[in-house]
Amino acid sequence: MSHITNPSYVTRIMKERGFSTKKRFGQNFLIDQNIVEKIIENADIKEGQWALEIGPGLGALTVHLAERAEHVVAMEIDTALVAILRETLDNSKTTIWEGDALGANWGELLQTAGWQGQPLKLVANLPYYLTTPLIMKALESDLPFASMVVMVQKEVATRMLASVGSKDVGVLSLAVQYYADGRLAMNVPRTVFIPAPAVDSSVVELKPRAPKVDAPRTELFAVIRAGFGQRRKTVRNALKAIAEEWGLSPEMLDDALLRANITPGLRAERLSLGDFSTLTKELLKGV
């Protein structure tokens, strides 16, 4: 099925079906078989595992996933693509679901396809306009993902994997660190897509695990979002609003920072996930 990544095939099938890519869905089809094979290799699907795919496009990844996984559930929002996929990928190991992946209940979709709790792999060329919410939905789900191998905009990958002190570190970086171990699998040039996007891409692998910090999750991320909400402000100034919201005086905020061993004049990018966890617990002592 390597013809699915052949530029002439992609062009022909689009012409025959009167199909035009839609910017609102972020549609860019892979036309490089080597890239596809490397993504599949990084996905490393084992016997008995299921695969969940978001935005299969014309099925370049889907066909290879079906060769390895026990079953593939591919979520596609574009009705025209769904019709093509159901014809070209007509096999018992693939379920094509039509709808919005962000709003869908993934567990129910999997169960409807016959899933009974087997380990999962998420493999996807994510639509750029929904990258962050889809990644967060996957990380926050209670589904047993063994790993997630996703292609995203290169600058998003940089933010996902950024570490303390980097200008790119932010809420997304710390969310990834909270839920998973992440690594850059490879970079992908814009030239291997039809149509070519305006930016380059990267493939990132995330391996979910239990959090390594113990602050309450909701409050922890409220503090993280407050810290990065005004990046140019010091931690102390950035957290004044949430401290007030929690009924804490400026003096109580200062005391919490002192007990957490955090210099008030630092900016959020200088704090690790562990720092934020410690600070959150100290702030909660005054609530």
C-alpha positions in Angstrom: 0.0 0.0 0.0 3.0 2.3 -0.4 1.2 3.9 -3.4 -0.9 5.9 -0.9 2.2 8.1 -0.4 2.8 8.4 -4.1 2.3 12.0 -5.1 0.6 11.0 -8.4 -1.8 8.7 -6.5 -2.7 11.4 -4.1 -3.2 13.9 -6.9 -5.3 11.4 -8.9 -7.5 10.2 -6.1 -8.3 13.8 -5.2 -9.1 14.7 -8.8 -11.3 11.6 -9.3 -13.2 12.3 -6.2 -13.4 16.0 -6.7 -11.7 16.4 -3.3 -9.9 19.5 -2.2 -8.0 19.8 1.1 -9.7 22.1 3.7 -7.6 24.5 5.6 -10.1 24.5 8.5 -9.2 20.8 9.1 -5.5 21.3 8.7 -5.3 18.7 5.9 -1.8 17.9 4.6 -1.2 14.4 3.2 2.2 12.6 3.6 3.9 11.7 0.3 7.1 10.2 1.7 7.0 6.5 2.4 10.3 6.6 4.3 8.7 9.0 6.8 5.7 6.8 7.2 7.8 3.8 7.9 9.9 5.7 10.5 6.7 6.8 12.2 5.4 3.2 12.3 8.8 2.0 13.5 8.7 4.5 16.4 5.1 3.5 17.2 6.5 0.0 17.8 3.2 -1.7 18.0 3.3 -5.1 19.7 1.1 -8.2 19.2 -2.3 -7.7 20.7 -2.2 -3.9 21.0 -4.8 -1.6 19.5 -4.1 1.6 17.6 -6.0 4.8 17.8 -5.4 7.3 15.0 -6.6 10.9 14.7 -6.9 12.4 11.2 -5.9 9.5 9.0 -6.2 11.5 5.8 -5.9 9.1 2.9 -4.7 6.3 5.1 -0.9 6.5 4.7 -0.4 5.5 8.3 -3.6 3.6 8.7 -2.7 0.7 6.3 0.6 0.1 8.1 -1.0 0.3 11.5 -3.6 -2.4 10.5 -0.7 -4.7 9.5 0.7 -4.6 13.0 -2.1 -3.9 15.4 -4.9 -6.1 16.5 -7.3 -3.4 15.4 -7.2 0.2 14.3 -9.8 2.9 15.1 -9.2 5.9 12.9 -11.1 9.1 13.7 -11.8 11.4 10.7 -14.0 14.6 10.7 -14.2 15.0 6.9 -17.1 13.2 5.4 -15.5 13.1 1.9 -12.3 11.5 3.3 -14.4 9.0 5.3 -16.0 7.8 2.1 -12.6 7.3 0.5 -11.2 5.5 3.5 -14.1 3.1 3.9 -13.6 2.1 0.3 -9.8 1.9 0.1 -9.3 0.5 3.6 -12.1 -2.1 3.5 -10.8 -4.7 6.0 -11.9 -6.2 9.2 -9.0 -4.8 11.2 -9.9 -1.1 10.6 -12.8 0.9 11.9 -13.2 4.4 10.4 -15.2 6.7 12.7 -16.6 9.9 11.4 -16.7 12.9 13.7 -14.8 15.4 15.8 -12.0 13.6 17.7 -11.8 16.4 20.3 -15.4 16.1 21.3 -15.6 12.3 21.1 -15.6 9.7 23.9 -12.6 7.7 22.8 -13.3 4.9 25.3 -16.8 4.4 23.9 -15.6 4.4 20.3 -13.0 1.8 21.1 -15.5 -0.4 22.9 -18.0 -0.1 20.0 -15.2 -1.4 17.8 -14.7 -4.4 20.1 -11.9 -3.1 22.3 -11.8 -4.9 25.7 -9.1 -3.0 27.5 -6.0 -4.1 25.5 -2.9 -1.8 25.6 -3.2 1.1 23.2 -1.0 3.1 20.9 -2.0 6.6 19.8 -0.4 7.3 16.4 -1.4 10.4 14.5 -0.4 13.3 12.1 -2.3 15.8 14.3 -4.1 18.7 12.7 -2.1 21.7 13.7 -5.1 23.8 14.8 -6.0 21.2 17.4 -2.6 19.9 18.4 -2.5 21.0 22.0 -6.1 20.2 23.1 -5.8 16.8 21.4 -2.5 16.0 23.2 -4.0 17.1 26.5 -7.1 15.0 25.9 -4.9 12.0 25.4 -2.7 12.7 28.4 -5.6 13.3 30.7 -7.6 10.3 29.6 -7.7 7.1 31.6 -7.1 5.0 28.6 -4.1 2.6 28.8 -1.9 4.2 26.3 1.5 2.4 26.1 2.8 5.3 24.0 1.7 8.2 21.8 3.6 8.9 18.6 2.3 12.2 17.1 3.4 14.5 14.3 3.0 18.1 15.3 4.2 21.5 14.2 8.0 21.8 14.9 7.6 24.8 17.2 4.9 22.9 19.2 7.3 20.0 19.6 9.9 22.4 20.9 7.5 23.7 23.5 6.3 20.2 24.4 9.9 19.1 25.2 11.3 22.3 26.6 13.1 22.2 29.9 13.6 24.7 32.8 15.2 28.0 31.7 14.3 27.7 28.1 12.4 30.6 26.5 10.1 27.9 25.0 9.1 26.3 28.3 5.4 26.8 29.3 2.2 25.2 30.5 2.4 22.6 27.7 5.9 21.6 28.6 5.1 21.1 32.2 1.9 19.2 31.3 3.9 16.8 29.2 6.4 16.4 32.1 3.6 15.7 34.5 2.0 13.0 32.5 4.7 11.4 30.4 8.3 11.0 29.4 8.8 12.6 26.0 11.4 12.5 23.3 11.9 13.9 19.8 11.7 11.0 17.3 12.6 13.0 14.2 12.0 16.3 12.3 10.0 16.3 9.1 10.4 18.9 6.3 7.3 20.6 4.9 8.2 19.3 1.4 6.9 15.8 2.1 3.2 16.9 2.2 0.5 17.7 -0.3 -0.3 20.5 0.0 3.0 21.7 1.7 2.3 23.4 5.0 3.9 26.8 5.8 6.0 25.2 8.6 8.1 22.1 9.3 7.0 19.3 11.5 8.4 17.0 14.2 7.4 13.5 15.4 7.3 13.3 19.2 7.0 10.1 21.3 5.3 10.3 24.7 5.2 7.4 27.1 2.6 8.0 29.8 3.5 7.3 33.4 2.4 8.2 36.9 3.1 11.8 38.0 6.4 12.3 39.8 5.0 15.2 41.9 2.2 15.0 44.5 0.5 18.4 44.5 -3.2 18.2 43.7 -3.5 18.3 40.0 -6.2 20.9 39.6 -4.5 23.4 41.9 -1.1 22.7 40.6 -2.1 23.6 37.0 -4.0 26.6 38.2 -0.7 27.9 39.7 1.3 26.9 36.6 -1.2 28.7 34.3 -1.0 31.8 36.6 2.7 31.7 36.6 3.0 31.6 32.8 -0.1 33.8 32.2 2.1 36.9 32.4 5.6 35.6 31.4 7.4 38.9 31.9 6.3 39.3 35.5 8.1 37.8 38.4 6.6 34.7 40.0 5.5 36.8 43.0 3.7 39.3 40.8 2.2 36.7 38.5 0.7 34.8 41.4 -0.8 37.7 43.2 -4.2 37.2 41.5 -4.5 33.5 42.2 -3.3 34.1 45.8 -6.1 36.7 46.2 -8.6 34.3 44.6 -7.6 31.7 47.2 -8.0 34.1 50.0 -4.2 34.6 50.6 -2.7 37.9 51.5 0.5 39.1 49.8 2.4 38.3 53.0 1.1 34.7 52.9 2.2 34.5 49.3 5.7 35.7 50.3 5.8 33.1 53.1 4.8 30.3 50.7 7.5 31.3 48.3 10.1 31.4 51.2 9.1 28.0 52.5 9.2 26.6 48.9 12.7 28.0 48.6 11.7 30.0 45.5 13.2 33.5 44.9 10.3 35.8 44.4 12.1 37.7 41.6 12.4 34.7 39.4 10.1 34.2 36.3 8.0 31.1 35.8 10.4 29.7 33.1 13.0 29.3 35.8 10.8 27.0 37.9 10.7 23.2 37.5 7.6 21.1 37.8 8.8 20.1 41.2 9.2 23.8 42.2 5.6 24.4 41.2 4.4 21.3 43.1 6.2 22.4 46.2 4.9 26.0 45.9 1.3 24.8 45.3 1.4 22.7 48.5 2.7 25.6 50.5 0.1 27.9 49.1 -2.7 25.4 50.0 -1.6 25.4 53.6 -3.0 28.9 53.9 -6.3 28.2 52.2 
